[in-house]
Amino acid sequence: MTQLRVNVLGPVRAWNGEAEIDLGPARRRALFAMLAANANRPVTRGELIRALWGGSAPGAAAGNVYTYVSGLRRSLGRAGGRLLSGRAGYTLRLDPGALDADRFVSLCEAAEAPAAAGRPGEAVALLDEALALWHGDAYANVAALFAELDRHRLAELRIAAAERRARLILDGGCDESPIADLTALVRDHPLHEPFHELLMRALHRAGRGTEALDVYHAARRVLADELGVEPGTAMRELQSGILTESGPPTTPAAAAAAVVARPAVRRRRLVGRDGELALLRGLLGEAREGRSAIVWIEGEPGIGKSALLDAALHEARALGLRVVHGVAEELSSRIPLHVMRAALGEEAAPHDDPDTAVDRVLAHVRQLTAAGPLVLAVERLQWADEASLLTWERLAALTRWLPLLLVATTRPEPSRRDLARLRRGVATRDGHLMRLAPLPRSDIEQIFGTAVGVPPGATLRSLAPLTGGNPLYARELVSGLVAEDGVRVVDGFAEVDVRADGMPRSLVDTVRASLDHLSPGAREALRYAALLGDEFAVADLAAVTGRTPFDLMADLEEAVAATVLVGAGSELAFRQPVLRRALAGSIPAALRPTLHRYAAQALADNGSAAVRVAEHLLAGPPEVDDWQVDWLVAHGDEVSRQAPEPARELFRRALTSGRCPPEQRQTLAALLDGLAG
């Protein structure tokens, strides 16, 4: 069969071998684009009608679809046999890689393997190949709702690929400078803060610190003028580092070494965790007597793993125990045995092969334990390199004979088999597995009071549930409100100013960063789920995303394993309200109404409860279309009973829209009068 190639990363175009195909007028081209975006699966006539006309389809829409399909078959010529029709709908068959958007996604995914293996040059080359496929905005010559939604999705992936490329160049020590590319990206995407941050880093690395600070001030003006917010934590810390730095710019390798050493900072008092700390105290007492143990502390980002470990190590030193403490970072995962050597104060030996290096570290630990009991803790084990993980596993086996208390902290990583193996090894060796649960409300309120300096009042305490029991979120919430002048002291209590937003920017940034370890597919599914509400049915999410429940399962299982989602009867729910709000906030404000309107119709077609459809219509654009009027007439009684306030507003919108024929106007007016009575 003739090779058919399709481009949507720019103007929608297609080729029959080397000959370009005339896709015809706008709606026929839009129909072809819809079929190409859903290649190799049937697209129903109803889906095509909604994609082309939205809620204002003419009576002849079904016939028009048939005409467009017939015209496309003629234009496709020898490839016309690839456009199939059947009872399930129309299907455009494309070979793997025939759609440029699919090739783009595949190349981006392929770049992750060499990146993880410490070969940034190979990863950058694959991302360069992926980004070269773009020739303007996706679906540039197509105006349709589906194109708008997919255009946004693909644009986000393009931005993510460009950001990933720049980070690989900067973090991987590539010779190439990304300054020119990042300057263009900042110009084209002035509200995408990571591009400003990366440009600052690139200029700083090149010895152009003054220009890096200029970038910070320019970004701050843009963010304040356009969004009314200050730069996030990463940019503020980078600016502070540049201002206070006395030596030359830090190279990536030096930065990795610097973060492993525990900084001498004032310890934060541990709130809660009495049971966990009591267990660790008991193990420290046993370690002092020469008995060994293994402890595995895990939990979501910000839940307090480091604070608990810090408190335990403070007590270990007070007991006179020798403590060896290493902190792994993402950069250090590319340097064999980096976290172990840095913790033990070892230098890398020239031409050390991995097995010899591991043996040297183990010999060093044996030497330390020969002089007395030892506490060896590795923090953020998920970032440790492969050789360090192997060393930790072998040290766990040595606890049978050595006076060693071995401790690790890590966050759940559902896809990491190596971490799962180490975790199982802790259990089989009678070790202690601690999974830190959310703090109770009383502890969160205590954190609020400590952060502000005065007891929290009723309005501040009312925000405690927003944190989901996460102490980092609690501190970020309060510090963000204080930074935005959102807290005032009234009669000795800290109260939230009525004008303050309960979700400050610093908290949003922290929450989003805590989700970075999830796969792109899981994050995208979660954004759509956040649009649906605190709780959602998998069938509803499938309807809104256009994916099958089976296709969604892996992404949802990943989110459940990472404790982002939890079961809620027959539905799923966000474990923390702050997670849903941050994810929903990551959708551009200008796009949210359109997505809500799309979700309303998709849920209605899926047979969802009328009250849920009404909620999305209310959050959608104020303009009313024919479909919305028809739906309100058909379901007005049900919505009036279940959600009278939303129903009242929706009826008013419809009656003032000029879209209602006399009979429908009479029905909706009667429903509105019924609510008034």
SEFI-552953 format. One record per residue (C-alpha): x, z, y; residue in one letter. Coordinates in steps of 0.02 Angstrom, whole numbers. Layout:
residues N
@u X&w Z&v Y&res a
...
end
This chain:
residues 677
@u 0&w 0&v 0&res m
@u 62&w -39&v 175&res t
@u 154&w 102&v 262&res q
@u 48&w 179&v 401&res l
@u 135&w 284&v 533&res r
@u 48&w 386&v 667&res v
@u 114&w 470&v 825&res n
@u 17&w 604&v 917&res v
@u 164&w 690&v 1005&res l
@u 132&w 590&v 1162&res g
@u 6&w 448&v 1175&res p
@u -86&w 422&v 1010&res v
@u -13&w 266&v 928&res r
@u -7&w 193&v 753&res a
@u 95&w 63&v 660&res w
@u 64&w -46&v 509&res n
@u 243&w -61&v 449&res g
@u 330&w -122&v 606&res e
@u 174&w -193&v 690&res a
@u 83&w -79&v 813&res e
@u -104&w -62&v 786&res i
@u -231&w -83&v 925&res d
@u -335&w 76&v 911&res l
@u -467&w 12&v 1031&res g
@u -564&w 102&v 1168&res p
@u -554&w 287&v 1208&res a
@u -682&w 360&v 1086&res r
@u -624&w 252&v 941&res r
@u -445&w 308&v 975&res r
@u -504&w 489&v 985&res a
@u -593&w 472&v 817&res l
@u -435&w 401&v 740&res f
@u -334&w 545&v 812&res a
@u -456&w 671&v 738&res m
@u -440&w 590&v 566&res l
@u -249&w 584&v 581&res a
@u -240&w 768&v 632&res a
@u -341&w 809&v 475&res n
@u -255&w 680&v 363&res a
@u -292&w 681&v 177&res n
@u -447&w 790&v 191&res r
@u -628&w 736&v 223&res p
@u -693&w 756&v 401&res v
@u -882&w 765&v 407&res t
@u -984&w 657&v 524&res r
@u -1044&w 816&v 611&res g
@u -864&w 869&v 644&res e
@u -824&w 698&v 717&res l
@u -978&w 702&v 829&res i
@u -931&w 875&v 896&res r
@u -752&w 818&v 922&res a
@u -804&w 663&v 1021&res l
@u -953&w 726&v 1121&res w
@u -951&w 916&v 1110&res g
@u -1126&w 985&v 1139&res g
@u -1189&w 829&v 1230&res s
@u -1195&w 702&v 1089&res a
@u -1315&w 554&v 1116&res p
@u -1451&w 517&v 991&res g
@u -1353&w 366&v 931&res a
@u -1195&w 469&v 897&res a
@u -1203&w 449&v 707&res a
@u -1220&w 261&v 723&res g
@u -1078&w 256&v 848&res n
@u -964&w 347&v 725&res v
@u -1003&w 216&v 593&res y
@u -963&w 78&v 718&res t
@u -799&w 158&v 768&res y
@u -746&w 179&v 586&res v
@u -786&w -3&v 549&res s
@u -686&w -58&v 701&res g
@u -538&w 49&v 647&res l
@u -539&w -28&v 473&res r
@u -526&w -200&v 550&res r
@u -384&w -145&v 666&res s
@u -290&w -64&v 521&res l
@u -285&w -231&v 430&res g
@u -192&w -214&v 266&res r
@u -191&w -25&v 289&res a
@u -380&w -20&v 305&res g
@u -394&w 43&v 128&res g
@u -318&w 208&v 188&res r
@u -476&w 247&v 286&res l
@u -599&w 307&v 153&res l
@u -781&w 358&v 166&res s
@u -880&w 464&v 47&res g
@u -1017&w 594&v 35&res r
@u -900&w 728&v 103&res a
@u -853&w 625&v 257&res g
@u -713&w 511&v 312&res y
@u -532&w 529&v 254&res t
@u -375&w 449&v 324&res l
@u -239&w 446&v 192&res r
@u -63&w 468&v 258&res l
@u 100&w 482&v 162&res d
@u 206&w 638&v 185&res p
@u 299&w 626&v 350&res g
@u 192&w 481&v 414&res a
@u 121&w 592&v 553&res l
@u 251&w 640&v 684&res d
@u 171&w 811&v 711&res a
@u 196&w 852&v 526&res d
@u 378&w 795&v 534&res r
@u 403&w 904&v 687&res f
@u 337&w 1059&v 600&res v
@u 438&w 1022&v 441&res s
@u 600&w 1002&v 539&res l
@u 569&w 1165&v 633&res c
@u 539&w 1257&v 469&res e
@u 692&w 1175&v 390&res a
@u 799&w 1243&v 532&res a
@u 765&w 1422&v 478&res e
@u 869&w 1413&v 319&res a
@u 1036&w 1367&v 401&res p
@u 997&w 1486&v 544&res a
@u 974&w 1631&v 424&res a
@u 1131&w 1579&v 329&res a
@u 1238&w 1590&v 486&res g
@u 1252&w 1401&v 514&res r
@u 1178&w 1385&v 689&res p
@u 1252&w 1211&v 716&res g
@u 1149&w 1139&v 573&res e
@u 993&w 1227&v 633&res a
@u 1016&w 1162&v 811&res v
@u 1038&w 984&v 745&res a
@u 872&w 995&v 651&res l
@u 783&w 1064&v 804&res l
@u 858&w 925&v 910&res d
@u 787&w 798&v 787&res e
@u 617&w 885&v 795&res a
@u 611&w 892&v 985&res l
@u 663&w 709&v 998&res a
@u 496&w 662&v 918&res l
@u 403&w 709&v 1078&res w
@u 359&w 575&v 1206&res h
@u 249&w 672&v 1327&res g
@u 102&w 790&v 1301&res d
@u 20&w 782&v 1129&res a
@u -134&w 669&v 1123&res y
@u -90&w 612&v 1299&res a
@u -216&w 468&v 1297&res n
@u -358&w 564&v 1210&res v
@u -489&w 671&v 1297&res a
@u -587&w 774&v 1170&res a
@u -612&w 958&v 1128&res l
@u -515&w 951&v 964&res f
@u -371&w 863&v 1055&res a
@u -368&w 998&v 1189&res e
@u -357&w 1135&v 1056&res l
@u -224&w 1047&v 951&res d
@u -129&w 996&v 1108&res r
@u -113&w 1180&v 1153&res h
@u -59&w 1227&v 976&res r
@u 74&w 1093&v 970&res l
@u 135&w 1133&v 1146&res a
@u 163&w 1314&v 1092&res e
@u 262&w 1255&v 941&res l
@u 365&w 1140&v 1053&res r
@u 404&w 1284&v 1172&res i
@u 447&w 1396&v 1024&res a
@u 566&w 1264&v 954&res a
@u 653&w 1243&v 1122&res a
@u 669&w 1432&v 1139&res e
@u 734&w 1448&v 961&res r
@u 863&w 1312&v 993&res r
@u 928&w 1398&v 1149&res a
@u 939&w 1567&v 1061&res r
@u 1036&w 1491&v 917&res l
@u 1160&w 1414&v 1038&res i
@u 1183&w 1577&v 1132&res l
@u 1180&w 1698&v 985&res d
@u 1275&w 1586&v 865&res g
@u 1424&w 1557&v 978&res g
@u 1403&w 1367&v 981&res c
@u 1520&w 1274&v 1098&res d
@u 1372&w 1184&v 1178&res e
@u 1303&w 1256&v 1340&res s
@u 1113&w 1260&v 1353&res p
@u 1115&w 1287&v 1542&res i
@u 1056&w 1112&v 1589&res a
@u 917&w 1111&v 1458&res d
@u 859&w 1285&v 1505&res l
@u 857&w 1241&v 1690&res t
@u 739&w 1097&v 1649&res a
@u 632&w 1209&v 1537&res l
@u 617&w 1341&v 1673&res v
@u 562&w 1204&v 1794&res r
@u 432&w 1135&v 1673&res d
@u 370&w 1305&v 1609&res h
@u 394&w 1427&v 1753&res p
@u 276&w 1557&v 1677&res l
@u 364&w 1563&v 1507&res h
@u 472&w 1715&v 1537&res e
@u 592&w 1694&v 1388&res p
@u 661&w 1533&v 1466&res f
@u 710&w 1631&v 1623&res h
@u 790&w 1765&v 1515&res e
@u 889&w 1637&v 1413&res l
@u 948&w 1547&v 1568&res l
@u 1009&w 1714&v 1637&res m
@u 1104&w 1746&v 1475&res r
@u 1180&w 1571&v 1474&res a
@u 1239&w 1586&v 1654&res l
@u 1306&w 1761&v 1623&res h
@u 1402&w 1702&v 1469&res r
@u 1476&w 1562&v 1574&res a
@u 1541&w 1689&v 1701&res g
@u 1408&w 1643&v 1830&res r
@u 1332&w 1816&v 1851&res g
@u 1276&w 1789&v 2031&res t
@u 1176&w 1636&v 1980&res e
@u 1102&w 1735&v 1835&res a
@u 1039&w 1866&v 1957&res l
@u 968&w 1728&v 2067&res d
@u 869&w 1668&v 1915&res v
@u 800&w 1844&v 1893&res y
@u 741&w 1856&v 2073&res h
@u 664&w 1682&v 2067&res a
@u 573&w 1725&v 1904&res a
@u 511&w 1887&v 1978&res r
@u 436&w 1795&v 2127&res r
@u 350&w 1667&v 2016&res v
@u 279&w 1796&v 1896&res l
@u 218&w 1906&v 2039&res a
@u 139&w 1760&v 2135&res d
@u 57&w 1675&v 1986&res e
@u 18&w 1818&v 1867&res l
@u 35&w 1974&v 1972&res g
@u 161&w 2053&v 1851&res v
@u 342&w 2107&v 1849&res e
@u 474&w 2035&v 1729&res p
@u 469&w 2111&v 1555&res g
@u 588&w 2233&v 1473&res t
@u 714&w 2104&v 1410&res a
@u 742&w 2029&v 1583&res m
@u 749&w 2198&v 1669&res r
@u 878&w 2263&v 1546&res e
@u 981&w 2104&v 1562&res l
@u 979&w 2116&v 1752&res q
@u 1031&w 2298&v 1742&res s
@u 1172&w 2255&v 1623&res g
@u 1239&w 2118&v 1737&res i
@u 1230&w 2232&v 1889&res l
@u 1322&w 2376&v 1805&res t
@u 1447&w 2277&v 1701&res e
@u 1626&w 2300&v 1754&res s
@u 1714&w 2186&v 1631&res g
@u 1698&w 2001&v 1584&res p
@u 1540&w 1931&v 1504&res p
@u 1508&w 1993&v 1328&res t
@u 1521&w 1870&v 1185&res t
@u 1389&w 1872&v 1048&res p
@u 1509&w 1948&v 921&res a
@u 1558&w 2086&v 1040&res a
@u 1376&w 2119&v 1080&res a
@u 1339&w 2140&v 895&res a
@u 1479&w 2266&v 879&res a
@u 1424&w 2360&v 1034&res a
@u 1247&w 2390&v 974&res v
@u 1300&w 2467&v 809&res v
@u 1384&w 2618&v 889&res a
@u 1252&w 2748&v 931&res r
@u 1249&w 2771&v 1121&res p
@u 1271&w 2946&v 1190&res a
@u 1099&w 2970&v 1265&res v
@u 989&w 3122&v 1289&res r
@u 888&w 3152&v 1132&res r
@u 700&w 3132&v 1148&res r
@u 606&w 3281&v 1077&res r
@u 518&w 3234&v 916&res l
@u 328&w 3247&v 925&res v
@u 236&w 3271&v 761&res g
@u 314&w 3227&v 591&res r
@u 324&w 3411&v 543&res d
@u 303&w 3375&v 357&res g
@u 432&w 3236&v 354&res e
@u 559&w 3337&v 453&res l
@u 533&w 3488&v 339&res a
@u 572&w 3379&v 187&res l
@u 730&w 3313&v 270&res l
@u 783&w 3491&v 317&res r
@u 767&w 3541&v 135&res g
@u 871&w 3393&v 79&res l
@u 1004&w 3433&v 209&res l
@u 1013&w 3611&v 142&res g
@u 1035&w 3543&v -35&res e
@u 1166&w 3419&v 28&res a
@u 1263&w 3564&v 102&res r
@u 1267&w 3638&v -74&res e
@u 1336&w 3474&v -143&res g
@u 1173&w 3400&v -212&res r
@u 1137&w 3216&v -176&res s
@u 976&w 3124&v -133&res a
@u 910&w 2956&v -70&res i
@u 782&w 2940&v 70&res v
@u 691&w 2780&v 121&res w
@u 596&w 2792&v 287&res i
@u 484&w 2645&v 329&res e
@u 349&w 2605&v 455&res g
@u 291&w 2481&v 584&res e
@u 394&w 2450&v 742&res p
@u 383&w 2595&v 863&res g
@u 307&w 2718&v 740&res i
@u 452&w 2841&v 758&res g
@u 576&w 2804&v 618&res k
@u 726&w 2817&v 734&res s
@u 662&w 2975&v 818&res a
@u 638&w 3060&v 649&res l
@u 811&w 3007&v 589&res l
@u 889&w 3062&v 753&res d
@u 812&w 3236&v 736&res a
@u 872&w 3250&v 555&res a
@u 1051&w 3195&v 596&res l
@u 1056&w 3318&v 741&res h
@u 1015&w 3458&v 618&res e
@u 1141&w 3389&v 493&res a
@u 1280&w 3404&v 621&res r
@u 1221&w 3578&v 669&res a
@u 1240&w 3627&v 485&res l
@u 1419&w 3565&v 486&res g
@u 1386&w 3412&v 377&res l
@u 1489&w 3256&v 403&res r
@u 1376&w 3114&v 464&res v
@u 1407&w 2926&v 455&res v
@u 1275&w 2827&v 550&res h
@u 1259&w 2639&v 571&res g
@u 1127&w 2537&v 661&res v
@u 1100&w 2357&v 607&res a
@u 1043&w 2227&v 732&res e
@u 983&w 2049&v 709&res e
@u 1148&w 1977&v 770&res l
@u 1249&w 2084&v 650&res s
@u 1159&w 2009&v 500&res s
@u 1277&w 1861&v 512&res r
@u 1436&w 1964&v 497&res i
@u 1475&w 2023&v 319&res p
@u 1476&w 2213&v 301&res l
@u 1469&w 2232&v 489&res h
@u 1352&w 2382&v 496&res v
@u 1443&w 2474&v 355&res m
@u 1616&w 2444&v 427&res r
@u 1562&w 2493&v 602&res a
@u 1481&w 2653&v 539&res a
@u 1638&w 2700&v 441&res l
@u 1759&w 2644&v 577&res g
@u 1838&w 2512&v 465&res e
@u 1923&w 2352&v 520&res e
@u 1892&w 2189&v 426&res a
@u 2043&w 2145&v 321&res a
@u 2109&w 1966&v 338&res p
@u 2047&w 1848&v 201&res h
@u 1941&w 1985&v 123&res d
@u 1827&w 1911&v -10&res d
@u 1653&w 1990&v -20&res p
@u 1680&w 2086&v -182&res d
@u 1845&w 2158&v -123&res t
@u 1767&w 2206&v 45&res a
@u 1624&w 2298&v -41&res v
@u 1746&w 2390&v -154&res d
@u 1847&w 2444&v -2&res r
@u 1692&w 2517&v 81&res v
@u 1643&w 2609&v -78&res l
@u 1819&w 2678&v -95&res a
@u 1810&w 2740&v 84&res h
@u 1646&w 2831&v 48&res v
@u 1721&w 2909&v -110&res r
@u 1867&w 2970&v -6&res q
@u 1750&w 3049&v 122&res l
@u 1644&w 3136&v -10&res t
@u 1800&w 3203&v -94&res a
@u 1825&w 3308&v 62&res a
@u 1646&w 3374&v 62&res g
@u 1463&w 3324&v 67&res p
@u 1420&w 3170&v 170&res l
@u 1261&w 3106&v 255&res v
@u 1264&w 2915&v 267&res l
@u 1120&w 2836&v 364&res a
@u 1087&w 2652&v 396&res v
@u 956&w 2618&v 527&res e
@u 852&w 2456&v 534&res r
@u 904&w 2405&v 359&res l
@u 800&w 2246&v 375&res q
@u 937&w 2175&v 488&res w
@u 1083&w 2222&v 374&res a
@u 1185&w 2078&v 303&res d
@u 1182&w 2037&v 117&res e
@u 1346&w 2124&v 79&res a
@u 1288&w 2282&v 168&res s
@u 1128&w 2282&v 65&res l
@u 1231&w 2265&v -93&res l
@u 1341&w 2410&v -36&res t
@u 1188&w 2517&v -1&res w
@u 1122&w 2479&v -176&res e
@u 1287&w 2527&v -257&res r
@u 1297&w 2686&v -153&res l
@u 1122&w 2731&v -214&res a
@u 1189&w 2720&v -393&res a
@u 1338&w 2829&v -345&res l
@u 1225&w 2972&v -286&res t
@u 1223&w 3028&v -469&res r
@u 1404&w 3084&v -453&res w
@u 1445&w 3099&v -267&res l
@u 1387&w 3235&v -146&res p
@u 1298&w 3104&v -40&res l
@u 1133&w 3105&v 56&res l
@u 1094&w 2920&v 79&res l
@u 961&w 2875&v 208&res v
@u 888&w 2709&v 267&res a
@u 755&w 2663&v 394&res t
@u 667&w 2496&v 390&res t
@u 505&w 2413&v 439&res r
@u 394&w 2332&v 306&res p
@u 450&w 2154&v 268&res e
@u 326&w 2081&v 142&res p
@u 427&w 1923&v 111&res s
@u 596&w 2009&v 84&res r
@u 628&w 2024&v -103&res r
@u 799&w 2103&v -75&res d
@u 724&w 2247&v 23&res l
@u 584&w 2266&v -104&res a
@u 715&w 2280&v -242&res r
@u 809&w 2417&v -147&res l
@u 646&w 2509&v -115&res r
@u 601&w 2505&v -301&res r
@u 776&w 2570&v -339&res g
@u 743&w 2723&v -230&res v
@u 588&w 2764&v -332&res a
@u 674&w 2740&v -500&res t
@u 816&w 2857&v -446&res r
@u 692&w 2996&v -398&res d
@u 722&w 2963&v -215&res g
@u 602&w 3001&v -73&res h
@u 494&w 2861&v 0&res l
@u 424&w 2904&v 172&res m
@u 297&w 2787&v 250&res r
@u 265&w 2851&v 426&res l
@u 80&w 2853&v 467&res a
@u 6&w 2842&v 643&res p
@u 14&w 3003&v 743&res l
@u -147&w 3101&v 772&res p
@u -229&w 3093&v 942&res r
@u -166&w 3266&v 993&res s
@u 15&w 3210&v 970&res d
@u -15&w 3051&v 1071&res i
@u -89&w 3156&v 1212&res e
@u 66&w 3266&v 1204&res q
@u 176&w 3112&v 1224&res i
@u 70&w 3061&v 1375&res f
@u 100&w 3230&v 1456&res g
@u 287&w 3228&v 1421&res t
@u 305&w 3052&v 1492&res a
@u 209&w 3092&v 1652&res v
@u 274&w 3268&v 1676&res g
@u 103&w 3350&v 1695&res v
@u -40&w 3376&v 1570&res p
@u -146&w 3220&v 1545&res p
@u -321&w 3224&v 1618&res g
@u -480&w 3159&v 1537&res a
@u -458&w 2979&v 1596&res t
@u -279&w 2968&v 1531&res l
@u -324&w 3054&v 1368&res r
@u -464&w 2927&v 1343&res s
@u -330&w 2791&v 1324&res l
@u -253&w 2877&v 1171&res a
@u -352&w 2773&v 1044&res p
@u -282&w 2615&v 1123&res l
@u -109&w 2658&v 1054&res t
@u -165&w 2666&v 873&res g
@u -58&w 2821&v 847&res g
@u 104&w 2727&v 887&res n
@u 221&w 2838&v 992&res p
@u 315&w 2689&v 1067&res l
@u 151&w 2612&v 1124&res y
@u 101&w 2781&v 1197&res a
@u 261&w 2794&v 1301&res r
@u 252&w 2612&v 1356&res e
@u 70&w 2633&v 1405&res l
@u 106&w 2780&v 1517&res v
@u 269&w 2715&v 1590&res s
@u 185&w 2548&v 1627&res g
@u 40&w 2631&v 1715&res l
@u 160&w 2738&v 1816&res v
@u 265&w 2586&v 1863&res a
@u 108&w 2497&v 1922&res e
@u 51&w 2650&v 2023&res d
@u -93&w 2672&v 1904&res g
@u -77&w 2861&v 1878&res v
@u -113&w 2999&v 2004&res r
@u -111&w 3188&v 1991&res v
@u -277&w 3274&v 2023&res v
@u -287&w 3464&v 2016&res d
@u -129&w 3470&v 1912&res g
@u -183&w 3338&v 1785&res f
@u -128&w 3156&v 1767&res a
@u -276&w 3040&v 1789&res e
@u -286&w 2850&v 1779&res v
@u -326&w 2766&v 1943&res d
@u -493&w 2675&v 1934&res v
@u -408&w 2516&v 1995&res r
@u -276&w 2517&v 1857&res a
@u -279&w 2402&v 1707&res d
@u -272&w 2504&v 1548&res g
@u -155&w 2375&v 1467&res m
@u 4&w 2365&v 1574&res p
@u 122&w 2219&v 1554&res r
@u 262&w 2323&v 1478&res s
@u 146&w 2376&v 1336&res l
@u 88&w 2198&v 1305&res v
@u 270&w 2140&v 1294&res d
@u 313&w 2281&v 1173&res t
@u 166&w 2245&v 1060&res v
@u 200&w 2058&v 1055&res r
@u 383&w 2090&v 1014&res a
@u 329&w 2201&v 869&res s
@u 242&w 2049&v 791&res l
@u 392&w 1933&v 804&res d
@u 441&w 1964&v 623&res h
@u 279&w 1885&v 560&res l
@u 280&w 1701&v 513&res s
@u 215&w 1574&v 642&res p
@u 64&w 1538&v 530&res g
@u 17&w 1722&v 522&res a
@u 35&w 1744&v 711&res r
@u -74&w 1592&v 744&res e
@u -209&w 1654&v 624&res a
@u -203&w 1825&v 707&res l
@u -226&w 1750&v 881&res r
@u -386&w 1664&v 824&res y
@u -440&w 1823&v 736&res a
@u -411&w 1921&v 897&res a
@u -529&w 1801&v 982&res l
@u -665&w 1850&v 857&res l
@u -653&w 2037&v 894&res g
@u -589&w 2200&v 821&res d
@u -668&w 2155&v 653&res e
@u -696&w 1984&v 579&res f
@u -750&w 1898&v 419&res a
@u -626&w 1782&v 333&res v
@u -762&w 1649&v 324&res a
@u -785&w 1658&v 513&res d
@u -598&w 1643&v 542&res l
@u -594&w 1492&v 425&res a
@u -736&w 1411&v 523&res a
@u -648&w 1436&v 690&res v
@u -475&w 1380&v 631&res t
@u -537&w 1234&v 527&res g
@u -440&w 1302&v 377&res r
@u -510&w 1354&v 210&res t
@u -513&w 1539&v 161&res p
@u -387&w 1495&v 24&res f
@u -269&w 1418&v 153&res d
@u -282&w 1574&v 261&res l
@u -252&w 1696&v 119&res m
@u -61&w 1699&v 124&res a
@u -58&w 1727&v 313&res d
@u -190&w 1864&v 305&res l
@u -103&w 1950&v 159&res e
@u 58&w 1950&v 261&res e
@u -34&w 2032&v 407&res a
@u -111&w 2163&v 292&res v
@u 59&w 2201&v 212&res a
@u 131&w 2223&v 387&res a
@u -14&w 2344&v 426&res t
@u -74&w 2234&v 570&res v
@u -240&w 2211&v 479&res l
@u -336&w 2332&v 368&res v
@u -491&w 2316&v 260&res g
@u -657&w 2358&v 342&res a
@u -790&w 2345&v 208&res g
@u -817&w 2161&v 174&res s
@u -718&w 2114&v 330&res e
@u -544&w 2135&v 400&res l
@u -502&w 2233&v 557&res a
@u -354&w 2256&v 673&res f
@u -278&w 2425&v 633&res r
@u -241&w 2457&v 816&res q
@u -349&w 2400&v 963&res p
@u -190&w 2368&v 1062&res v
@u -135&w 2237&v 936&res l
@u -294&w 2136&v 956&res r
@u -290&w 2149&v 1146&res r
@u -109&w 2092&v 1154&res a
@u -141&w 1945&v 1038&res l
@u -297&w 1892&v 1133&res a
@u -198&w 1910&v 1294&res g
@u -66&w 1790&v 1228&res s
@u -196&w 1649&v 1235&res i
@u -187&w 1568&v 1409&res p
@u -329&w 1631&v 1517&res a
@u -381&w 1454&v 1563&res a
@u -403&w 1409&v 1380&res l
@u -498&w 1563&v 1322&res r
@u -673&w 1510&v 1381&res p
@u -655&w 1341&v 1294&res t
@u -600&w 1427&v 1133&res l
@u -746&w 1548&v 1142&res h
@u -867&w 1403&v 1164&res r
@u -789&w 1313&v 1015&res y
@u -796&w 1473&v 913&res a
@u -980&w 1497&v 953&res a
@u -1029&w 1328&v 882&res q
@u -913&w 1344&v 732&res a
@u -986&w 1515&v 690&res l
@u -1163&w 1451&v 711&res a
@u -1128&w 1306&v 593&res d
@u -1056&w 1432&v 471&res n
@u -1216&w 1536&v 473&res g
@u -1141&w 1687&v 563&res s
@u -1251&w 1819&v 643&res a
@u -1336&w 1763&v 803&res a
@u -1266&w 1912&v 899&res v
@u -1087&w 1855&v 864&res r
@u -1126&w 1678&v 920&res v
@u -1204&w 1748&v 1079&res a
@u -1049&w 1853&v 1117&res e
@u -939&w 1698&v 1113&res h
@u -1062&w 1596&v 1218&res l
@u -1059&w 1736&v 1347&res l
@u -868&w 1732&v 1351&res a
@u -867&w 1542&v 1360&res g
@u -877&w 1430&v 1513&res p
@u -1023&w 1465&v 1631&res p
@u -1079&w 1283&v 1614&res e
@u -1220&w 1259&v 1489&res v
@u -1233&w 1108&v 1374&res d
@u -1375&w 1037&v 1270&res d
@u -1316&w 1118&v 1107&res w
@u -1315&w 1289&v 1188&res q
@u -1493&w 1268&v 1254&res v
@u -1555&w 1211&v 1083&res d
@u -1470&w 1359&v 998&res w
@u -1542&w 1486&v 1121&res l
@u -1717&w 1418&v 1096&res v
@u -1697&w 1427&v 907&res a
@u -1619&w 1601&v 902&res h
@u -1683&w 1681&v 1062&res g
@u -1795&w 1809&v 977&res d
@u -1654&w 1869&v 864&res e
@u -1528&w 1883&v 1006&res v
@u -1655&w 1973&v 1117&res s
@u -1682&w 2106&v 984&res r
@u -1499&w 2132&v 937&res q
@u -1410&w 2107&v 1104&res a
@u -1532&w 2114&v 1251&res p
@u -1402&w 2117&v 1391&res e
@u -1303&w 1965&v 1331&res p
@u -1468&w 1878&v 1294&res a
@u -1530&w 1907&v 1471&res r
@u -1374&w 1829&v 1547&res e
@u -1375&w 1680&v 1428&res l
@u -1559&w 1645&v 1463&res f
@u -1525&w 1650&v 1651&res r
@u -1379&w 1531&v 1634&res r
@u -1483&w 1407&v 1535&res a
@u -1632&w 1414&v 1654&res l
@u -1523&w 1381&v 1807&res t
@u -1420&w 1245&v 1724&res s
@u -1543&w 1102&v 1746&res g
@u -1522&w 1062&v 1560&res r
@u -1689&w 1128&v 1499&res c
@u -1836&w 1009&v 1468&res p
@u -2005&w 1086&v 1516&res p
@u -2048&w 1149&v 1342&res e
@u -1878&w 1233&v 1318&res q
@u -1885&w 1305&v 1494&res r
@u -2054&w 1382&v 1455&res q
@u -1986&w 1462&v 1294&res t
@u -1830&w 1534&v 1376&res l
@u -1927&w 1596&v 1528&res a
@u -2047&w 1688&v 1413&res a
@u -1900&w 1766&v 1320&res l
@u -1822&w 1821&v 1484&res l
@u -1987&w 1895&v 1544&res d
@u -2000&w 1988&v 1379&res g
@u -1832&w 2070&v 1411&res l
@u -1883&w 2119&v 1586&res a
@u -2037&w 2205&v 1516&res g
end
